[in-house]
Amino acid sequence: MACLPEGMSKRKRLYTAGLAGLGLIILVSIYKCGFRSASISGPEDCFFCDFANHRPSSRGPNPNLEVETEEYVIFKDKFPAARHHYLAIPKEHLESFSVLNRSHLGLVQRMELGMKELFKSKNVDPNEAIIGFHIPPFISVKHLHLHGIYPASDMNVLNKINFFSSFWFKKSEDAIQDLESREL
């Protein structure tokens, strides 16, 4: 059997390790989604709906709201991936990005703008932030939520993969473009 050149062998090992790692992350994400979402079925027992609408939650105290409008709220993520990690959630219960149509375009644009304005108020350039949605089944809570994260350099390897623009995470500008092409 012929030996591969050293560079080719190293590249093959890195590629294999990368694919194995990605596979593991996908399996863990699917497991987490199934585990968490089993207890959330609709707006009446959705703790994000509780946060957004100032209702007491059985999951402890509601987070401090950084921004509140008639349509959405923004608050600090309970499990931040970086120094600045916020979630924008609509007050209306919408399960995920997948259920949205073109009529939701304005809401998504306003949530994105609100997230960018919050970053500016924190002296963060919003163009340097990661802003986007996870796509089912890679969601941790069945209530639409827009992530805003900065700086990416604070993120560990798993979080960098988790919030990498891909089939499981859609950056806000791509999400808006997608909604523009959806039917009403």
C-alpha positions, 0 to 999 in steps of 0.5 A, a space after each residue: 500500500 502506498 503512503 500518502 504524502 504527509 500534507 495530504 494525510 494531515 489534511 485528510 485527518 483534519 477533514 475527517 475530524 471536522 466532519 466528525 465534530 460537526 456530526 456530533 454537534 448536530 446530534 447534540 443539537 437535535 437531542 437538546 431540541 427534543 428534550 427542551 421542546 417537549 414541555 413547550 407546546 403553545 403560548 399558554 405554557 411558553 416562558 418566552 410569552 411570559 417574559 414578553 407579556 410580563 406574566 409570572 413564570 414557573 421558571 423563575 423571575 423574568 429577565 430584565 428587559 433591555 428594550 420593549 416595544 408594542 411588538 417585541 422585547 429584547 433581553 440578555 440571554 440566560 446562557 450567553 455565548 459572548 459578553 453581549 448576547 441578547 434575544 429579541 422575541 415577539 410578544 405574539 407567539 410564533 413558533 419559529 422562523 419556519 412559520 413566518 411568511 411575507 406578512 412578518 417581514 416588517 416585524 423581523 426588520 423591526 426586531 433586527 433594527 431594535 437589536 442593532 440600536 441596542 448594540 449601538 447604545 452599548 458602544 458596539 458596532 452592529 455590523 461586527 455583531 452576529 445577528 440571526 435565527 436558528 432554523 428548526 429543528 435546531 431551536 432550543 425554545 419553540 418561540 421565535 427569537 433573534 440572537 444578537 451576539 458580540 464579540 465573536 472572539 469571546 465565543 468557544 468553538 462550539 458556539 462559533 459553529 452553532 452561530 455560523 451562517 448555515 442551514 441551522 442558523 440564518 443571519 438576519 439579512 438572509 432571513 429578511 431576503 428569504 421572507 421577501 420571497 415567501 408567499 403571504 
